[in-house]
Amino acid sequence: MTRVILVRHGQTKWNFPGEERFRGSGADLELDETGIRQAQAAGRSIAARWRISAIYASPLKRALATAHIIGKAVGAEPIVQSGLIDINYGEWQGFTLQEVREGKHGPSGPLWFESPDEVQIPGGESLGVVRERAVRALEETMTRHRDVNIALVSHQAVCRLVLCHALGLDNSAFWRLGQSVCAINVIEERSRHLVVTLLNDICHLADN
């Protein structure tokens, strides 16, 4: 059985609770001190539960740093996988969620929070485009590493879309899947079917 440990990266200054801003592929943010501790906690949790044969990460600093910290705990050197990079938020990048929700940057802003699958982000990507490359990255890594445990470290939007794929859901379910900072998810391949056995696990962050 091939098992994928799918992890969202740790906290940055732009996804601090109450101060969230649209980040995406154009904002190459570092982990903050809390994010580093979260990644360390995730690494300890993963190392205690699974033997990891390989770890892949988005090329953005916040994901790659998370992967390096986890990699130290599990004894694997992260490999950059460009298909795991965050969504391109285009003209929304750097603005707060509330600003976009209120339509200050166009009518597609409010729609994003209701029907994200119908939105083409101005100057950015659609969920369909991101899902296509993320699923391709998932399938490539699973094909390369058969019958072992691998870890993928990515971003909130990408993790949601990969989970939608694994669960057989379309992109309209995007907001129905929680994905907290540094959450751990598990996807297993059983008889050529994907099974989600763990979703948005943040128990390791109880003291972080």
N, C-alpha and C positions, 0 to 999 in steps of 0.2 A: 504494500500500500504506500502510495506517495502522499505525504502530509505537508501542507503549506502553512507556516506560521506567518500570518499577515499582520504587520504592526504599523500603526500610525506613529509618526515621529513625535518627539517631545515638545514641550512648550517653548514658544518664542515670544518676543515682545508684542507681536501682532496677533497672537491668539490667546493672550492673557484674558481670563474671564472678565467680562464687562468692558473690555477695550478691543474687541475683535475687529480686525480690518481684513479686507479681501487681500490675499497673499498671492497665491498662484505661482506659475513658473517664472514670472518676471521679477519676483521678490526673493532674492537669495539670502534669507535670514539665518542667523546663527541661533543655536539653542541658548536660552538663558540659564541661569543657575538652577532653577526648578526643573527645566527641561533636561538638563544633564542628570540630575538626581532621578528623574523619572526613567530615563533610558537605562541608568544603572539598575534600577529596580526591575525593569522589564528584562534586562539581561540575566539577573539572578533568577527570576521566575522561569524564564525559558530554559536556562541551563539545568534547573532542578527537575524539569519535566520531560525534556526531549534532548536527544543527541542530534545536533544540527550538522548536516554535511556541507551545506553551503548557505551563504547569505548574500542577497542582492538588495540594491538600494537605488532609489532615485538619485540623480546626480546633484540635487540641490543640497546645500550645506546642512540644513536642519535634519534631513533624512539620512544623509551620509554620515553625519556625526552620530546620530542615534544608532545607525548600523555598526559603526566602529566600536561604540561602547558595548553594544550587545555582542559583537564579534569577539571582544576580549573575554567576555564571560563564557562564551560557548566554544572558543577556540577555532574561529573561522575568520578569514580576512574578507571584508565586503567587496563585492563586485558591482560596478556601476551598471545599471540596466535602465537605459534611457526611456523605455516604455513606461516606467513607473513614475515619471516626472509629473508634477502637479498640473492641474488644469490651467490654461491661460485665461486669466480674468480680464485681460484687455483693459478697457477704459475704466473698469471698476477697481483696478489694483490700487491699494493704499487707502481707499475710502472705507468708512465704517459700514457695518451691516445696516445700521439704521438709515444712513444717507441713501443707500441704494434701495432699501425697502420703501422709503418715502418717495421714490421716483425722481430724485434730484439729478439722476444721470440717465434719464430716459424711461419709457414705459416698460421696457423689458425687466427693469429692476424689481418692481413689485411682483411681476409674474414669476420671477426666479423662486420666490418663497412659496408659491402656490403650485406651479406646474413647471418645474425646472427642465423637464424633458422637452418642453416646447420653446426653450430659449436659445437663441444664438447670441452669446455675449458680445456686445459691441467691441470690435477689435480683438476678440478672443475666440474661444472654442465653444462648441456645443458638447453636451454630455455624451452624445453618440460618438463623436470623434475620439473623446478621451477613453470611453469604454472600449472602443475597437483596439486602440494601441495597448491599453492596460491588459485586456484579455489575451492579446497576442503575446505580451511579455509573460503572463502567467503560464500560458501553454508552452512557450519555448523553454522556460525554466523547468517546468514539470517533465517535459520530454527529455531534457538533458540530465535530470536527476530522478531516475526511476526507483521506486520502492525505498526511499529514504525521506528524512525530514529536511525541509529547506525553509529559510526565512526570507520574507520580502518586506522591506521597510519603505513605506510610501507616505501618502498624504490623505487627508480626510476624503476628498472627492474621489480619488482613485480607489481607496479602500471600499467606499460605499458602492462604487460601480462594479468592482470585482466581486463583492458579496452579492450584489443583485444578479450578476451572471451565474454565480455558483448556486443561487437559490432559484434560478429560473424566472426571475422577475424582470420586468422591463424598467426603463429609466424613470417611469412615473413613481416608482417606489423609493426613489433616492432619499427623501427625507424620513422615510419610515425605518431606516436602519441607523441606530445610534453609533457614533464613532468618536469616542472621547480621545483626548490627547494621550498618546502612548498606550492606546488600547491594544490588546492582543486578540486576534481572531484565529480560528483554525479551520482549514478546508482540507478535507480528505477525499482522495479519489478511490472509490469503491466500485468494482465491476464497471469501470468506464463512466461512472456517474460521480459528480461532485456532491459532497455532503458537508454542510457547515456544522461542525461539532462544538464550536465555541465562538461567541459573538460579543464584542465590546467588553472583554474582560479587563477590569482595572483594579482588581483586588490587590495587586502588587503595589498600587499607589496609595494605599491607605495612610501611610505615614509621610507621603510626599506631596 
